Amino acid sequence: MNVAASVPVIDLTAQNLVSSALSKFRAGDTVSTRAALDAIRRMNPACVDSDDDLVELIVMAAIGKTMAVVFDHRKQ
């Protein structure tokens, strides 16, 4: 049996924000990373998590709820 050397720490506040942002969607819906990030930033402007960290949480949560994800958050 292998034991992980370190376990990543996930901010529960960020998880709650992501869960709240995705609560408006249902299984099979498509989630825009830009819209989800905008919703999270509006809910908690003081959130210090980076966009990349939040997108990772969005993707994990959305896939777990059988939602599709559109990666449209990056500026060109």
C-alpha positions as CSV (number, residue, x, y, z in Angstrom):
1,M,0.0,0.0,0.0
2,N,1.4,3.4,-1.0
3,V,0.8,6.4,1.2
4,A,0.7,9.9,-0.3
5,A,3.6,12.0,0.7
6,S,1.4,15.1,0.9
7,V,-2.2,15.8,0.5
8,P,-3.2,19.0,-1.3
9,V,-5.1,21.5,0.9
10,I,-8.2,22.8,-0.7
11,D,-9.8,25.9,0.6
12,L,-13.3,25.0,1.8
13,T,-14.6,28.5,1.1
14,A,-13.5,28.1,-2.6
15,Q,-15.3,24.8,-2.8
16,N,-18.4,26.3,-1.4
17,L,-18.2,29.2,-3.9
18,V,-17.8,26.7,-6.8
19,S,-20.7,24.6,-5.5
20,S,-22.9,27.6,-5.3
21,A,-21.9,28.8,-8.8
22,L,-22.7,25.4,-10.2
23,S,-26.0,25.0,-8.3
24,K,-27.8,26.7,-11.1
25,F,-26.9,23.9,-13.6
26,R,-28.2,20.4,-14.0
27,A,-26.7,17.2,-15.1
28,G,-26.0,17.4,-18.9
29,D,-25.7,21.2,-18.9
30,T,-22.6,23.0,-20.2
31,V,-20.7,25.2,-17.8
32,S,-18.7,28.2,-19.0
33,T,-15.5,28.7,-17.0
34,R,-15.8,32.4,-17.6
35,A,-19.3,32.6,-16.3
36,A,-18.5,30.4,-13.3
37,L,-15.4,32.5,-12.4
38,D,-17.4,35.8,-12.8
39,A,-20.1,34.4,-10.5
40,I,-17.6,33.3,-7.9
41,R,-15.8,36.7,-8.0
42,R,-19.2,38.5,-7.6
43,M,-20.2,36.3,-4.7
44,N,-16.9,36.8,-2.9
45,P,-14.7,39.6,-4.3
46,A,-12.1,38.9,-1.5
47,C,-11.5,35.4,-2.7
48,V,-7.7,35.0,-3.0
49,D,-7.7,31.8,-5.0
50,S,-6.2,32.1,-8.5
51,D,-8.4,31.7,-11.6
52,D,-6.5,28.5,-12.4
53,D,-7.2,27.0,-9.0
54,L,-10.8,27.9,-9.2
55,V,-11.1,26.5,-12.7
56,E,-9.6,23.2,-11.4
57,L,-12.3,23.1,-8.8
58,I,-15.0,24.0,-11.3
59,V,-13.9,21.2,-13.6
60,M,-13.8,18.6,-10.8
61,A,-17.2,19.6,-9.5
62,A,-18.8,19.8,-12.9
63,I,-17.5,16.5,-14.1
64,G,-18.6,14.9,-10.9
65,K,-22.1,16.2,-11.7
66,T,-21.9,15.0,-15.3
67,M,-21.8,18.5,-16.7
68,A,-19.8,19.6,-19.8
69,V,-17.2,22.3,-19.4
70,V,-16.3,25.1,-21.8
71,F,-12.9,26.6,-21.2
72,D,-13.5,30.2,-22.3
73,H,-12.0,32.1,-19.4
74,R,-8.6,33.0,-20.8
75,K,-7.9,36.4,-22.3
76,Q,-6.3,36.2,-25.7
